Protein backbone atom coordinates (compact mmCIF):
# COMPACT_ATOMS: atom_id res chain seq x y z
CA UNK A 1 0.00 0.00 0.00
CA UNK A 2 2.85 2.41 0.69
CA UNK A 3 4.03 1.79 -2.89
CA UNK A 4 0.77 3.26 -4.22
CA UNK A 5 1.11 6.32 -2.01
CA UNK A 6 4.63 6.86 -3.27
CA UNK A 7 3.46 6.51 -6.88
CA UNK A 8 0.54 8.87 -6.22
CA UNK A 9 2.81 11.44 -4.53
CA UNK A 10 5.35 11.41 -7.36
CA UNK A 11 2.56 11.69 -9.95
CA UNK A 12 1.12 14.70 -8.12
CA UNK A 13 4.50 16.43 -7.61
CA UNK A 14 5.13 19.11 -10.23
CA UNK A 15 8.10 18.58 -12.54
CA UNK A 16 11.22 20.52 -11.67
CA UNK A 17 13.61 21.54 -14.43
CA UNK A 18 17.11 23.00 -14.17
CA UNK A 19 18.38 25.12 -17.05
CA UNK A 20 21.59 27.04 -17.68
CA UNK A 21 20.78 30.74 -17.90
CA UNK A 22 22.96 33.24 -19.74
CA UNK A 23 22.31 36.96 -19.32
CA UNK A 24 23.63 39.79 -21.47
CA UNK A 25 23.55 43.57 -21.38
CA UNK A 26 21.02 45.18 -19.08
CA UNK A 27 19.69 41.81 -17.92
CA UNK A 28 23.18 40.83 -16.74
CA UNK A 29 23.48 44.12 -14.86
CA UNK A 30 20.17 43.58 -13.05
CA UNK A 31 20.69 39.86 -12.31
CA UNK A 32 24.25 40.49 -11.14
CA UNK A 33 25.90 37.62 -13.01
CA UNK A 34 26.13 36.40 -16.58
CA UNK A 35 25.69 32.66 -16.02
CA UNK A 36 23.72 30.62 -13.50
CA UNK A 37 21.89 27.33 -13.11
CA UNK A 38 18.21 27.92 -12.36
CA UNK A 39 15.67 25.37 -11.12
CA UNK A 40 11.94 26.00 -11.46
CA UNK A 41 8.68 24.09 -11.23
CA UNK A 42 7.41 23.18 -14.68
CA UNK A 43 8.83 22.33 -18.07
CA UNK A 44 7.97 25.28 -20.34
CA UNK A 45 9.59 28.58 -21.15
CA UNK A 46 6.46 30.26 -19.74
CA UNK A 47 6.95 28.50 -16.37
CA UNK A 48 10.66 29.36 -16.37
CA UNK A 49 10.07 33.04 -17.12
CA UNK A 50 7.32 33.34 -14.50
CA UNK A 51 9.57 31.85 -11.83
CA UNK A 52 12.67 33.76 -12.95
CA UNK A 53 10.78 37.08 -13.06
CA UNK A 54 9.46 36.45 -9.53
CA UNK A 55 13.06 36.19 -8.33
CA UNK A 56 14.72 38.74 -10.63
CA UNK A 57 12.93 41.96 -11.59
CA UNK A 58 13.79 41.89 -15.30
CA UNK A 59 10.44 41.24 -16.98
CA UNK A 60 10.12 44.89 -18.08
CA UNK A 61 13.50 44.61 -19.83
CA UNK A 62 12.45 41.60 -21.88
CA UNK A 63 8.69 41.24 -22.36
CA UNK A 64 6.60 43.72 -24.35
CA UNK A 65 3.01 44.18 -23.24
CA UNK A 66 1.93 45.77 -26.52
CA UNK A 67 2.82 45.46 -30.19
CA UNK A 68 4.29 48.98 -30.08
CA UNK A 69 6.78 47.95 -27.37
CA UNK A 70 7.84 44.98 -29.50
CA UNK A 71 8.39 46.96 -32.68
CA UNK A 72 10.97 49.44 -33.83
CA UNK A 73 11.18 51.44 -37.02
CA UNK A 74 13.24 49.69 -39.66
CA UNK A 75 16.59 51.04 -40.72
CA UNK A 76 16.13 50.11 -44.36
CA UNK A 77 13.02 50.66 -46.45
CA UNK A 78 11.23 47.58 -47.75
CA UNK A 79 8.89 47.13 -50.66
CA UNK A 80 6.06 45.13 -49.10
CA UNK A 81 6.76 42.06 -47.00
CA UNK A 82 10.39 41.10 -46.48
CA UNK A 83 11.48 37.72 -47.91
CA UNK A 84 11.56 34.52 -45.90
CA UNK A 85 9.45 33.26 -43.02
CA UNK A 86 8.76 35.71 -40.22
CA UNK A 87 7.38 34.39 -36.95
CA UNK A 88 6.35 36.26 -33.83
CA UNK A 89 4.57 35.49 -30.62
CA UNK A 90 1.08 36.79 -29.85
CA UNK A 91 0.75 40.28 -28.38
CA UNK A 92 1.69 40.27 -24.70
CA UNK A 93 4.13 37.38 -25.25
CA UNK A 94 6.61 39.18 -27.50
CA UNK A 95 10.00 40.49 -26.49
CA UNK A 96 10.73 44.19 -26.46
CA UNK A 97 12.44 45.70 -29.48
CA UNK A 98 16.09 44.54 -29.47
CA UNK A 99 15.52 42.11 -26.55
CA UNK A 100 15.51 38.36 -27.18
CA UNK A 101 14.89 35.09 -25.35
CA UNK A 102 16.64 32.09 -26.91
CA UNK A 103 16.68 28.39 -26.11
CA UNK A 104 19.85 26.57 -27.13
CA UNK A 105 20.67 29.39 -29.54
CA UNK A 106 17.26 29.62 -31.22
CA UNK A 107 14.90 32.53 -30.67
CA UNK A 108 11.72 31.39 -28.94
CA UNK A 109 9.61 32.85 -31.75
CA UNK A 110 11.03 30.16 -34.05
CA UNK A 111 10.14 27.38 -31.61
CA UNK A 112 6.81 27.22 -29.74
CA UNK A 113 7.01 30.69 -28.18
CA UNK A 114 6.42 30.73 -24.44
CA UNK A 115 5.01 27.19 -24.64
CA UNK A 116 8.38 25.78 -25.76
CA UNK A 117 9.24 22.70 -23.69
CA UNK A 118 12.53 22.91 -21.79
CA UNK A 119 14.69 19.93 -20.93
CA UNK A 120 17.26 19.51 -18.16
CA UNK A 121 20.41 21.42 -19.05
CA UNK A 122 18.91 23.53 -21.85
CA UNK A 123 20.57 26.92 -22.23
CA UNK A 124 18.18 29.87 -21.93
CA UNK A 125 19.66 33.19 -23.04
CA UNK A 126 18.06 36.43 -21.82
CA UNK A 127 19.42 39.19 -24.03
CA UNK A 128 18.95 42.92 -23.87
CA UNK A 129 22.02 44.59 -25.35
CA UNK A 130 23.45 47.93 -24.36
CA UNK A 131 22.61 50.44 -27.10
CA UNK A 132 24.49 53.67 -27.53
CA UNK A 133 23.82 56.48 -29.91
CA UNK A 134 25.95 59.37 -31.07
N, C-alpha and C positions, 0 to 999 in steps of 0.2 A: 504494500500500500504506500509506503514512503516513496517508492520508485515513481508512482503516478504523481505524487505531489511535486517531486523534483521535476518531472517532465512538464507538469502544468506550470510551475514557477518559471522554468526557463522559457516556455512558450509565451508567457505573459510579459517577461522582461523585455524592455525595448532594446533593440540592437544598439551597440556602441561601436563607433568607427573612429579610428585614429588616422589623421591625414597629416602630411607635411605641408606647412603653410609657408609661403614666401611672400614678403611684403616689400613694395618698392615705393619710392617717393614719399608723398605725404602720409600714406598709410604706414610706412615704416617709421616715420617720425612719431606718429600717434601711438602705435603699438609698442615702440621702444626697442624692437629688434627686427632683424630682417628674416630670420628663419626660426620656426618653432614647430614642435609636434603638438597637435591639438586633438583632443578626444571629445566627442559630442554624442548625444543620443540621436539615433537615426542613421539613415544611409543616403540621404539626398543632399544636393547642394543647398536647397532651401533650408533643411534642418541645420546644416553646418553654419550657414550665414546667420540664421536666427540666433543660434547659440553663441557664435563668435561676436555678433553685434551686441549681445547682452553683456559680454565680458569686456569688449573693446568698443569704444564709442567712435566707430568709423563708418557707420552706415551712410551718413550724409556725404562722405567723400566718394562713395562708390555707387550707390543706388539712386537712380532718378525717379522721382515720383510722377513726373509728367513727361510727355514727349519733348517739350521744349527744353527740359533739363538734359535730355539724352541726345540732343541734336546740336550741331554747330554748323555755321555757314561753311560751305566748301571753299577750298582755296583755288580750285580750278573749275571753270565753267564746264557744264556737261550739256550735251544735246539729248534730252530725254533721259531714259533710265540708263545707268551705267551698265557695262557688260558683266556677265557672270551671275552667279547666284548670290543674293543678298538676304541674309536671315537676321531677324531681330526678335527679341522677346516681347511679350505683350506690355502695354503701358503699365507702369508701376513695378515692372520686373526688369527694366533695362538699366544698364549702367549709365552713369553720367558721361557727358562728352569727354573724351580722352581717358576715362577710367575703364578698366577691364578686369574681368574675373575669368581666369583660365584654369582648366583641369588638365593636368599632364600636357601643358603646352597648347591646348586648343581652347579658343574662346567658347564660353558656355553657350553663346548664341548658335554655334555650329554643332552643338550636341543636343541635349534636351532642355536647355535653359535651366531654370532653377530646379526642375525635376530630374536633372541628371543624377544618376546613381553614382555614389562614391564607394570605392573599395579601400580596404586597409592599405595604407602607404601611398595612396594617390597624392600627387602634388597639386595643391590649390594655390594659385598665384593671385594676389590682390594688388592690382597695379593702379596707381594714380601718380603719374610722373610730375616732376617739378617743371613748370613752364615759365619761361622768362621772355620778356619782350623788350625791345629796344627802348 
